[in-house]
Amino acid sequence: MDNKYNYDYIFFSTEDENMREIFAKNFRGKIRLLLPKTRINFEHNKKHFLNINKNISGNIEFNKIYLLNIIILSKCLDIITARCSGTVGVFVLSNGFRNVKIYYLGQY
């Protein structure tokens, strides 16, 4: 989509710090983020759901940032996302998107 529309900025939302670094490097200067102060340190190799992470469970500041990310994403023109509960919130709050790509990457 960036090749077609040449976005000025790309709002990127994920708990995955490795993924953030990869996208920041590949889209040099276009990535905009709203991050919580606490690092999540999610381990992909373990079969634990993200919501039981000790840095997320009961963390009000994290939840506020998470909700703000959903609100910001709902105001974007186009969206590329994974199929997850946060995405449902984005679509509920949006007035629709020009282009949509949703990936189903399994249960996480």
Secondary structure in CASP SS format (residue, H / E / C, confidence):
PFRMAT SS
TARGET T0000
AUTHOR 0000-0000-0000
METHOD secondary structure of the structure
MODEL  1
M C 1.00
D H 1.00
N H 1.00
K H 1.00
Y H 1.00
N C 1.00
Y C 1.00
D C 1.00
Y C 1.00
I E 1.00
F E 1.00
F C 1.00
S C 1.00
T C 1.00
E C 1.00
D C 1.00
E H 1.00
N H 1.00
M H 1.00
R H 1.00
E H 1.00
I H 1.00
F H 1.00
A H 1.00
K H 1.00
N H 1.00
F C 1.00
R C 1.00
G C 1.00
K C 1.00
I E 1.00
R E 1.00
L C 1.00
L C 1.00
L C 1.00
P C 1.00
K C 1.00
T C 1.00
R C 1.00
I C 1.00
N C 1.00
F C 1.00
E C 1.00
H C 1.00
N C 1.00
K C 1.00
K C 1.00
H C 1.00
F C 1.00
L H 1.00
N H 1.00
I H 1.00
N C 1.00
K C 1.00
N C 1.00
I C 1.00
S C 1.00
G C 1.00
N C 1.00
I H 1.00
E H 1.00
F H 1.00
N H 1.00
K H 1.00
I H 1.00
Y H 1.00
L H 1.00
L H 1.00
N H 1.00
I H 1.00
I H 1.00
I H 1.00
L H 1.00
S H 1.00
K C 1.00
C C 1.00
L C 1.00
D E 1.00
I E 1.00
I E 1.00
T E 1.00
A E 1.00
R C 1.00
C C 1.00
S H 1.00
G H 1.00
T H 1.00
V H 1.00
G H 1.00
V H 1.00
F H 1.00
V H 1.00
L H 1.00
S C 1.00
N C 1.00
G C 1.00
F C 1.00
R C 1.00
N E 1.00
V E 1.00
K E 1.00
I E 1.00
Y E 1.00
Y C 1.00
L C 1.00
G C 1.00
Q C 1.00
Y C 1.00
END
